[in-house]
Amino acid sequence: MMRRPHYIITLMITAIIAGGMHFLVGWVTLTHWNKIGWEDVAPICLFPQPDGGNILLCSEVFIDATLTGLFVCMGQAQRMKEVSKGRIAAVSADAFPPRRLPCLVCLFPRGLSWRPNLTALLGVAIAWGLVWGTFTFIVLLVLRATPLQGFPGERFCLNAITYNTSRMLWSGTEALLVAAGSYFLWAQKAAPKTAELNEPLAASSSTVPINVA
């Protein structure tokens, strides 16, 4: 059956890698391989400022959310191989998304009959790009209404190290959520249609299949 420790460890590793990659890419792009100090990087602002020269958050929010969803979901595709090798159990079509959370169907689409795996991957990336990107933008607008670092609310700007650290934590959170559903999505896609399947995250650590019909 689905082993809870394996699931939790997978999510933690995914979040750490995604957050670390965002911090590394931010460090490279902002400091040009540490050729300039953090304090010398132009402010990162939500919208363009009259003085110019700043980096815009509004141009990165949706792209960042989409790419994070794409690569995290792609990384979880190895669950199909683990199911085929018997390391984890397949997930039945009725077990995910759970009936109490029907909204997950939109966040983790199963794909089309044509290229189901590819369309599912692209569907997850687009869905999280729109949903997480919109949510992020709303959060930034709310923060914009609050004075920050002595600036008036309409000038929402962050210094480089604050921006990069916040981006690392925020993207790591998205990666954790995407991985949580993608784990079951790919384990479900690997399921043979006639097999007896298990409910995800069952309490027992046994690997013996159990009929949940």
ABEGO torsion letter per residue (X at the ends): XBBAAAAAAAAAAAAAAAAAAAAAAAAAAAAGGGABBAAABBBBBABBBAAEGBBBAAAAAAAAAAAAAAAAAAAAAAAAAAAAAGABBBBBAAAOBBAABAAAAAABBAEBABGAAAAAAAAAAAAAAAAAAAAAAAAAAAAAABBBGGBBAABBBBBAAAAAAAAAAAAAAAAAAAAAAAAAAAAAAABBAABBBBBBGBABABABBBBAX
